[in-house]
C-alpha cells in the first residue's frame, strides 16, 4: 500500500556556485509529495493523512515565504540580516536534492516510532521546484532506524 500527502509553499534561495542563473536569489512555488509505503492495518489504513501533516507542518510553515539559505552563504546571510527577512538556515546548499534528504531525515527524527507503529516500510519525498523539474529521495524505515542507532551509539566504530 502507498499513501501520499502533498504540501505547497513559496520560498527563495540561491546557489552561489551555480553558473546557469541559480546563483541569483530567486523564488519557487515548491510542491512536495511525501509517499509512505507499508502494510495497511485491519481497517484498510496505512496511516492517517493528518498524522503526516501534523509532523511536517512546522517545517513547511517555517519555510513558507522564507529564504532558504546555506550556512556557508555569508553574503546572503548578511543581506537577510540587513533586510530582516524571514529565513531558514540549512547546513548545506539548498539544492532540491539536499532538501529532499533533509525532509526525509526530519520526518524520521520527528516520527520514526509513529512510522514503525503503522508498519511504514519506506519514505519517498518528491520536491518540485518548477513545473518541469523535481528531485526525489527514497529510503527504507529500517535504514533510518539503523542510522538513528548509529548516532545514538557514537562509541561504535565502523570498520
N, C-alpha and C positions, 0 to 999 in steps of 0.2 A: 504494500500500500504506500502511496506517496501523497502527501498533502503539501500545499504551498500557500504562503501568505505574501502579498505584495505590499511594499512600502514606497512612499514617494517623499522627496524633499528637494529643496533648492539649495545649492551650495556653490562656493567658489574655491578655486585652488590654482596652483601653478606648478610647473616642473622646471625649475630654473636651469637645468642642464639640457633641456629639450631644445631642438633647433627647428621644429616644424610648426611653431605657433603656440604650443602649450607652455612655453617659457613665460608667456604673458599671463597676468592674472585674468581669469575668465570663469564663467559660471556654467553650471549644468542643471538641468531638471533631472535629477537622479531618479531612477526606478530600480527597485531591488526586489527579487523574488527569493524567499527563503523556502527551500524544499526540504522536507523531512521524510525519510523512508523508514519503514518498520512494519511491525505487526499491529493490526487493528485489534482492539480488545473485543470482548464477547458481545458488546453492543454495536460493534462496527465502527469504532472511532479510534484513530491513532492518537491524536492529541487535540485539545480544544484550540481553535484559532486564537481565542482570547489570551491563552497562556503564552503563545508566541508573541503576540502584540505587547503583552504586559512586560515581557523580558526585554524586547528590543525598542520599545517606545522611548525610554530615557535617552538612549543613544541617538535615535532619529531626531528627537526634539533638540538635542544638543547640537546636532549637525545642520538642522534646518535653518536656512538663511544665515549660515556662518561661513567663514573662510576656514577651510581645512588646510592646515599648514604644517610642514615638516619642522621638527625642532632644529634642524640644521639650516633652515632658510632664514638667516638672520636679518636680511633686508626686508623681507615681507613681515617678519615679526615686529620690526621697528615701525614699519608703516601702519600696521594694525594697531600698535600701541598709540601712535600719534592720532589715528582716526577713531580710536576707541571702538573698533568694530568687533562684533561677535565673532569668536573664533574657537577652534578646537585644535590643540597642538598634538601632533602624532609623532611617534619615534621613527618615522620612515617617510620616504617620498610618497606623495598622495596619488599614486597610480591606482587605477581601478583594481589591478591585481592585488596590490598591497591592502587596499581597503576591503576586498573580499576576504582575504585571510584574517584581517583584523576582526571583521564581523563574525566569522566562524568562531574565532577564539573568544570573542566577547560573549557570544551565545553560550559557549561551553563553560566559560568562567561563571556565568550567572545562573545557568540552568542545567548543568550536566546531570545532576541527580534526577531532576524532573524528566529529562530526555530518556534516561535509563529506565526510570519508573514506567514510562509509557512505551518502552521497548522500541525506541527510535534507534535505528542502526546506522544511519548516515545523515549528514547535513550537507546540503548544496546551496551555495549562495551565488546568485547571478546578479551582477551590478551593471546596470546600463547607464552609460554617460550620455549617449546621443541615440537617435532613432536607429542608427546603423552599427553601433559599437557597444560591446559588453565584454566583461571578464567574468569568469566563473571559477569557483573553488569548491571542491567536494572532499570530504574527509569522513571517515567512519567514527562513530562514537567511541568504539574501542580504542582507536588510535588517540583520541583526545583524552580518554581516561589514562592511558599509558603515559602520555605526555604530562598530564597533571601529576601523576605519581612520581615521575622523574623530577619535577620541580619540588615536590614535597620531600624528596629524599636526596638532598644535594650531596650527601656523602657517597652515594653510589657513583662509581666511576665507569664510564663507557669504555669498552675495550676496542 
